[in-house]
């Protein structure tokens, strides 16, 4: 893995608190593998996706989830120089 890619993944884990690399690995194997996936591989991929979604949901504040459910975006608060 290249250093730049490692840095991007580390930043993603820091920002979200979730490590999506196992899910990405399964998706890449499913998409680009020359042979068909092993029996049970699809179920494992779906379980991994559910795990990642649960982790993201747990880390997201309730207010933000409720506003996203009704389609209201939170205002972006940036600091000035």
C-alpha positions as CSV (number, residue, x, y, z in Angstrom):
1,X,0.0,0.0,0.0
2,X,1.4,3.4,-0.9
3,X,2.1,6.0,1.8
4,X,-0.4,8.4,0.3
5,X,-3.2,5.8,0.4
6,X,-2.3,4.8,4.0
7,X,-2.5,8.5,5.0
8,X,-6.0,8.9,3.4
9,X,-7.2,5.8,5.2
10,X,-5.8,7.0,8.5
11,X,-7.5,10.3,8.0
12,X,-10.8,8.6,7.2
13,X,-10.6,6.4,10.3
14,X,-9.7,9.5,12.5
15,X,-12.6,11.6,11.1
16,X,-15.3,8.9,11.3
17,X,-14.0,6.5,13.9
18,X,-14.7,3.6,11.5
19,X,-12.2,1.4,9.6
20,X,-13.8,0.6,6.2
21,X,-10.8,-1.2,4.8
22,X,-12.1,-4.7,5.3
23,X,-15.3,-3.7,3.4
24,X,-13.2,-2.1,0.6
25,X,-11.1,-5.3,0.4
26,X,-14.1,-7.5,0.1
27,X,-15.6,-5.2,-2.6
28,X,-12.4,-5.2,-4.6
29,X,-12.1,-9.0,-4.5
30,X,-15.8,-9.4,-5.5
31,X,-15.4,-7.0,-8.4
32,X,-11.9,-7.7,-9.7
33,X,-11.2,-11.3,-8.8
34,X,-10.7,-13.6,-11.8
35,X,-12.6,-16.5,-10.1
36,X,-16.1,-16.5,-8.5
37,X,-16.2,-15.7,-4.8
38,X,-16.1,-18.5,-2.3
39,X,-19.4,-19.9,-0.9
40,X,-20.6,-17.6,1.9
41,X,-18.5,-14.7,0.8
42,X,-21.5,-12.6,-0.2
43,X,-23.1,-13.0,3.2
44,X,-19.9,-12.0,4.9
45,X,-19.7,-8.9,2.8
46,X,-23.3,-7.9,3.7
47,X,-22.5,-8.5,7.4
48,X,-19.4,-6.3,7.1
49,X,-21.4,-3.5,5.4
50,X,-24.0,-3.7,8.2
51,X,-21.2,-3.5,10.8
52,X,-19.7,-0.4,9.2
53,X,-23.2,1.3,9.0
54,X,-23.8,0.5,12.6
55,X,-20.5,2.0,13.7
56,X,-21.2,5.2,11.6
57,X,-24.7,5.4,13.0
58,X,-23.5,5.1,16.6
59,X,-20.9,7.8,16.1
60,X,-23.3,10.3,14.5
61,X,-25.3,12.6,16.9
62,X,-29.0,11.9,17.1
63,X,-29.9,15.5,15.9
64,X,-27.8,15.1,12.8
65,X,-29.4,11.7,12.0
66,X,-32.9,13.1,12.4
67,X,-32.2,16.2,10.2
68,X,-30.6,13.9,7.5
69,X,-33.7,11.7,7.6
70,X,-36.0,14.6,6.7
71,X,-33.5,16.0,4.2
72,X,-32.3,19.1,6.1
73,X,-28.6,19.8,5.9
74,X,-26.8,21.3,8.9
75,X,-25.1,24.6,8.2
76,X,-21.3,24.3,7.8
77,X,-19.4,26.2,10.4
78,X,-16.0,27.2,9.3
79,X,-13.6,29.4,11.2
80,X,-12.3,32.6,9.7
81,X,-8.6,32.9,9.3
